[in-house]
Amino acid sequence: MSHYERSVSLHQQDGGVSVQAFAEQQGIKLTMARYYIRTGRVIGARQDSRSKKWTIYPPAKIVKGGAP
């Protein structure tokens, strides 16, 4: 097992989905999915430091509610 494989979480080894695919799975609009990701309300969302694209790794959840 290489150093890289140890640093990746078990969930990330399964592969992630795009923001659009995640929105479709959750039954929400793409703009709302992007809003939730930018505000840190999606557990499991990671942004690539080079391409700036978001990937959602399972088991992802949307955290709603709480203090404004």
C-alpha positions as CSV (number, residue, x, y, z in Angstrom):
1,M,0.0,0.0,0.0
2,S,1.5,3.3,-1.0
3,H,1.5,6.5,1.0
4,Y,-1.2,8.0,-1.3
5,E,-3.6,5.1,-0.7
6,R,-3.4,5.5,3.1
7,S,-4.2,9.2,2.9
8,V,-7.5,8.7,1.0
9,S,-10.5,8.0,3.1
10,L,-12.4,4.7,2.6
11,H,-15.4,6.6,1.2
12,Q,-13.3,8.4,-1.4
13,Q,-11.9,5.1,-2.7
14,D,-15.5,4.3,-4.0
15,G,-15.3,7.4,-6.3
16,G,-17.4,10.5,-6.2
17,V,-20.1,12.1,-8.3
18,S,-20.5,15.4,-10.0
19,V,-22.5,18.2,-8.5
20,Q,-25.1,17.7,-11.2
21,A,-25.5,14.0,-10.5
22,F,-25.7,14.7,-6.8
23,A,-28.5,17.3,-7.4
24,E,-30.4,14.8,-9.4
25,Q,-30.0,12.1,-6.8
26,Q,-31.3,14.5,-4.1
27,G,-34.1,15.8,-6.2
28,I,-33.0,19.5,-6.0
29,K,-32.0,22.1,-8.5
30,L,-28.4,22.4,-9.6
31,T,-28.3,26.0,-8.3
32,M,-29.4,24.9,-4.8
33,A,-26.8,22.1,-4.8
34,R,-24.1,24.6,-5.6
35,Y,-25.4,26.9,-2.9
36,Y,-25.4,24.2,-0.3
37,I,-21.8,23.2,-1.3
38,R,-20.5,26.7,-1.2
39,T,-22.0,27.4,2.2
40,G,-20.5,24.1,3.6
41,R,-23.8,22.3,4.1
42,V,-22.9,19.2,2.1
43,I,-21.0,16.7,4.1
44,G,-18.7,14.8,1.7
45,A,-18.1,17.6,-0.8
46,R,-14.5,18.2,-1.8
47,Q,-13.0,20.8,-4.1
48,D,-10.0,19.9,-6.3
49,S,-7.3,22.5,-5.6
50,R,-6.2,22.6,-9.2
51,S,-9.3,22.5,-11.3
52,K,-11.6,24.0,-8.6
53,K,-14.3,21.4,-9.5
54,W,-16.4,19.9,-6.8
55,T,-16.8,16.2,-6.3
56,I,-19.3,14.7,-3.8
57,Y,-18.2,11.5,-2.1
58,P,-20.6,9.0,-0.6
59,P,-22.2,8.9,1.9
60,A,-22.9,12.6,1.3
61,K,-25.6,14.4,3.2
62,I,-27.2,17.9,3.1
63,V,-27.3,19.6,6.4
64,K,-30.3,21.9,6.6
65,G,-31.5,24.2,9.3
66,G,-29.6,25.7,12.2
67,A,-28.8,29.3,13.0
68,P,-28.7,31.7,10.0
